[in-house]
C-alpha cells in the first residue's frame, strides 16, 4: 500500500465495513435526484460546494428545464441566476448546459453506464462518473472525495492525499480482506462438509456503499476539525493517524 509503513497497524477492514454498515444502514447519496440525468447534473454541481446547497437549487433547475432536452436549450443567463447561490454561476451554467447538449449529441439524451463515455462529457471526472455508475447503475466503485480521503487516512488505510492513490490503496485493502474472508469461509465449509445449516458470510464488499458510508461518517463524526472520536463507532479500531491527541 502506497506510503503506509508496517508500524501503522491499519484498522481492520472487515470490522470497519461491518460497523459502518450498522451505523449507516441506508447508504445513499445526500443529493436529491429522480433519474440518472439529475444525479449526473447534481454531482457535477456539487464540486466545491455542499450537497445541501445543491439540493436548494436543483428543484427550480429541473423544474424549469426538465431533462437534457430542456437544459440544452436553456438561456445561460437564466440558468446562471438559478445557480448563483452555489458560486461561480456563469461557469456552472455553461458546464451543465454543455453537458446536456453533449448527452443529446453523443448518447441520444441517455446517461451512459460507461466510464470513458462519462468522463468525455463536459464537467465529468472520475469521481463523478463513479458516483453515477455506483449509485444509479449499481456498480461497485469507490468514489473518493475529501471525506473518504480524510477518514481512510485516519484509519491508516492510505498515506496519500491524491484521489487516485487513495482509491488504489483502499480498494487493494478491501480486496485483500475479501479474499482472506473467502478463503476462510471455504476452509470452514470443508471442515463442516455435509452440514446443510452451515452459513458463510458474503466476502464481497460493495465499494459504492463503503464510499457513501465513509462520506457520511466524515461529515457527521470524523470531521476535518475536532473529530468526535469519543462518539465514534470505530474508536477502538482506529489508529487516529494525524489526529491531535
C-alpha positions, 0 to 999 in steps of 0.5 A: 500500500502506497506510503503506509509503513508496517508500524501503522497497524491499519484498522481492520477492514472487515470490522470497519465495513461491518460497523459502518454498515450498522451505523449507516444502514441506508447508504445513499447519496445526500443529493436529491435526484429522480433519474440518472440525468439529475444525479449526473447534473447534481454531482457535477454541481456539487464540486466545491460546494455542499450537497445541501446547497445543491439540493436548494437549487436543483428543484427550480433547475429541473423544474424549469428545464426538465431533462437534457432536452430542456437544459440544452436549450436553456438561456445561460443567463437564466440558468446562471441566476438559478445557480448563483447561490452555489458560486461561480454561476456563469461557469456552472451554467455553461458546464451543465448546459454543455453537458446536456447538449453533449448527452443529446449529441453523443448518447441520444439524451441517455446517461451512459453506464460507461466510464470513458463515455462519462468522463468525455462529457463536459464537467465529468471526472472520475469521481463523478462518473463513479458516483453515477455508475455506483449509485444509479447503475449499481456498480461497485466503485469507490468514489473518493472525495475529501471525506473518504480521503480524510477518514481512510487516512485516519484509519491508516488505510492510505498515506496519500492525499491524491484521489487516485492513490487513495482509491488504489490503496483502499480498494487493494485493502478491501480486496485483500480482506475479501479474499482472506474472508473467502478463503476462510469461509471455504476452509470452514465449509470443508471442515463442516462438509455435509452440514446443510445449516452451515452459513458463510458470510458474503466476502464481497464488499460493495465499494459504492456503499463503503464510499457513501458510508465513509462520506457520511461518517466524515461529515457527521463524526470524523470531521476535518476539525475536532473529530468526535472520536469519543462518539465514534463507532470505530474508536477502538479500531482506529489508529487516529493517524494525524489526529491531535491527541 
